[in-house]
Amino acid sequence: MNMKAIIVERQNGANALKLTDLPAPEPAAGELRVRVRAAAVNRTDIVTREGRSGYAVNPILGVEIAGIVEQAEEGSGFAPGDRVMGLVNGGGYAEYAVMPADRAMKIPAGYTFEQAAAVPEVFLTAYQTLYWIGRLQPGESVLIHAGASGVGTAAIQLAKTLSRAKVIVTAGSREKLDFCENLGADVLINYKEQSFEKEVLAATDGQGVDLILDFVGADYWDKNLESVKKEGRWVLIGILGGIQVEQVNLFALMSKCVQLTGTLLTPRSDDYKARLTADFVREVMPHMAAGEIKPIVDTVFPLEEAMSAQTHMEENRNIGKIVLSVAE
Amino acid sequence: MNMKAIIVERQNGANALKLTDLPAPEPAAGELRVRVRAAAVNRTDIVTREGRSGYAVNPILGVEIAGIVEQAEEGSGFAPGDRVMGLVNGGGYAEYAVMPADRAMKIPAGYTFEQAAAVPEVFLTAYQTLYWIGRLQPGESVLIHAGASGVGTAAIQLAKTLSRAKVIVTAGSREKLDFCENLGADVLINYKEQSFEKEVLAATDGQGVDLILDFVGADYWDKNLESVKKEGRWVLIGILGGIQVEQVNLFALMSKCVQLTGTLLTPRSDDYKARLTADFVREVMPHMAAGEIKPIVDTVFPLEEAMSAQTHMEENRNIGKIVLSVAE
C-alpha cells in the first residue's frame, strides 16, 4: 500500500521539501501502525531539511503525530480505533506512521487531532528540561526564553501548574508577551526593548534565577551567565541565536557553580523516550484531561504545504505550535 | 593571645606570603577553636595569593586543617583534646583556627596530623564531584585528569572502592602513572606521549566515558567533548590549562546531551559544606578507618616555608598533597 509523504530533495542547489508516494511503513515488534491525522512541525525538522542534524535516519520528516491506531499487538495497551499521539522516529509527515507502543499516549477527550499533535514534542521537551534535567522545585524561579514558542508555552504552563514557580519570560512583541501572561507568566521581558539580564536580576533580588531554559545559545551566553543564580541550572535546548560562542570563561562557570546541560529530545534513545512518556502520562496528563494545561496551536497547514509551514516557523511569527493536517 | 600566621602582602610589585603575628581568632556560636597542627596547601590558596579569587574573606590563607580542639560548645559533639580535621573558611595557615563544629571530622586512629590535614579538601572535593555532581554509578567509567594530584589520588580511590568504576587517568610521567596504578587505576595515559581522547575511546569501545573530572579546562575542551559518552557528565573543577575557551560549539553539547557542571568547593555555603561533610563521614570515613582509602602526602613543609610549598605545587611536581606542619 502506498501513501503520501514529505521527504527532502535537493532542488536548484538547495534542500527542499517534496510530496511523494512511498510504501506505508510496516510495524516492527512492539510498534503500532497509526493512520496519521495530524503531525506537528519542529525546528529539528528544519535542521534535518538543511542536512545538518546528523541523526535523522528516516527519509520522511516529522517527529510527532496524532492519529488512529490501525494495528496493535495484543498486550500493547492499545487497540485498533484508539486515538493516540506521541513521538515517532521520523516519518511523521505522512498518511501512515509506526510508533513504539510504549511511546503512544491516549488523546484526551475533546481534543482535536491538531491539538493532540501539538502535545508530544513540546510538552515532553518542556517536562524533560524543567524536571528531569532542570530539577525545578516548588516556588523556584525559572527564566524561559522564547516564551511564546511551542516549548515556551508548554514550559510556562508546566512550571506554574506543577511547581507554582516564578516564571520569567522573554519574547519579541507585546502580543507574544500578553499571550505568555495569559498562560501564567509572572514577569514579561521584551528582549528587543529591555536588557533581559537586568530585568531578571531586578525580579530576583539581584540573585538570578534557579533555572534557565535557553533556546537561544551563543547570542545570550554572557547574559544568561549573569542571569543564573549561584549553583543554578542552565539547560541549553536551542541555538536560535547561533552555535558558536566566541569566548567562554570557564572560571565564571566554576566560581558560580553552574550546571549547564545541553539536550535534544530527538536523538535520545527509544528507552529514554518511553520512560519520559510514561512519567509524563502519570504527572501531566491528568492536568491536561482536567483542562488546566492545554496545547497551543498557532496555525494549521495541510500536509501538502509543509514547506509553507516550516517557513512560518523560520520567520518566528508563531505563538505555539504549527501543525500539518492530514486528510482522511 | 597572639599567634603566627601566613598572610598575603604586596612586595616588590608582586603578591608574596608573609609570616606575621596576629591575634588568635575567637570562636563564634557553633564554632570550635582548634590548635592547628597541620594545614594543607590548595590551588585555591595560590589563586587567593594572586588576588584572583574574589571570594576569600579571611586575610590568613588556608582552607583545611588538622589539630586539637581547644574549646567546644556543649552539645557540639566535640570536646577539648579531640583530634579533628576539616574545612575552614580561610585561616588555616596559622597556629590557631576556628571551624564550624558541623564541619569537623574526628581523625581516624593511627593518622598523623599531616595525614589528617591531607584529607578534607581533596576527599570532599572528589566525593562531591564524583557523587553529588557526577552521580557516578557502580561499574561506570570515569576519566580523571591529573590523576596523581591531590584530588586525583582521592578520586581514584573513591571511584574504585565505592563504585568499582573503570578508572582512566591521565598524568605527565611514568612515575605518576605507576602511582595511580597502585591506587587502583585501570587505564593509564601519559598525556605528553599519547592522545588521551583516542586512548579513552579505545578503552570504552568507542563510547567515551560516563563521567569526566576535568582539572584542566580550556586546553582540553575539544578533547574532553570527544571523550565523554553521549548523555555523559563532565565536571569542571580546575583550570590548569587555561580559563578561556575560544569558539565553543554549542550544538555539540546539545546533540551529545552532555551535562557540564562547573564547581569549586571553597565558595560554597556553610550549610553546603556541613551537609557534604556529614555525608562523607557516613559514606567514606568507615573505609578510611579500615585502611581501604588513605590520604596521600607528597611533602611536608614547616608553616614558615609556605611560599616554598606553594611553589612546589605550581611546578606540578607533587604526587598527592603538600602539607604545612605547625610546631607544637
Boltz contact constraints between the chains, C-beta under 6 A:
constraints:
  - contact:
      token1: [A, 217]
      token2: [B, 250]
      max_distance: 6.0
  - contact:
      token1: [A, 236]
      token2: [B, 254]
      max_distance: 6.0
  - contact:
      token1: [A, 239]
      token2: [B, 250]
      max_distance: 6.0
  - contact:
      token1: [A, 239]
      token2: [B, 251]
      max_distance: 6.0
  - contact:
      token1: [A, 243]
      token2: [B, 249]
      max_distance: 6.0
  - contact:
      token1: [A, 243]
      token2: [B, 250]
      max_distance: 6.0
  - contact:
      token1: [A, 243]
      token2: [B, 251]
      max_distance: 6.0
  - contact:
      token1: [A, 244]
      token2: [B, 247]
      max_distance: 6.0
  - contact:
      token1: [A, 245]
      token2: [B, 248]
      max_distance: 6.0
  - contact:
      token1: [A, 247]
      token2: [B, 244]
      max_distance: 6.0
  - contact:
      token1: [A, 248]
      token2: [B, 245]
      max_distance: 6.0
  - contact:
      token1: [A, 248]
      token2: [B, 248]
      max_distance: 6.0
  - contact:
      token1: [A, 249]
      token2: [B, 243]
      max_distance: 6.0
  - contact:
      token1: [A, 250]
      token2: [B, 217]
      max_distance: 6.0
  - contact:
      token1: [A, 250]
      token2: [B, 239]
      max_distance: 6.0
  - contact:
      token1: [A, 250]
      token2: [B, 243]
      max_distance: 6.0
  - contact:
      token1: [A, 251]
      token2: [B, 239]
      max_distance: 6.0
  - contact:
      token1: [A, 251]
      token2: [B, 243]
      max_distance: 6.0
  - contact:
      token1: [A, 253]
      token2: [B, 262]
      max_distance: 6.0
  - contact:
      token1: [A, 254]
      token2: [B, 236]
      max_distance: 6.0
  - contact:
      token1: [A, 254]
      token2: [B, 262]
      max_distance: 6.0
  - contact:
      token1: [A, 254]
      token2: [B, 264]
      max_distance: 6.0
  - contact:
      token1: [A, 255]
      token2: [B, 264]
      max_distance: 6.0
  - contact:
      token1: [A, 255]
      token2: [B, 267]
      max_distance: 6.0
  - contact:
      token1: [A, 257]
      token2: [B, 263]
      max_distance: 6.0
  - contact:
      token1: [A, 258]
      token2: [B, 262]
      max_distance: 6.0
  - contact:
      token1: [A, 259]
      token2: [B, 261]
      max_distance: 6.0
  - contact:
      token1: [A, 260]
      token2: [B, 260]
      max_distance: 6.0
  - contact:
      token1: [A, 261]
      token2: [B, 259]
      max_distance: 6.0
  - contact:
      token1: [A, 262]
      token2: [B, 253]
      max_distance: 6.0
  - contact:
      token1: [A, 262]
      token2: [B, 254]
      max_distance: 6.0
  - contact:
      token1: [A, 262]
      token2: [B, 258]
      max_distance: 6.0
  - contact:
      token1: [A, 263]
      token2: [B, 257]
      max_distance: 6.0
  - contact:
      token1: [A, 264]
      token2: [B, 254]
      max_distance: 6.0
  - contact:
      token1: [A, 264]
      token2: [B, 255]
      max_distance: 6.0
  - contact:
      token1: [A, 267]
      token2: [B, 255]
      max_distance: 6.0
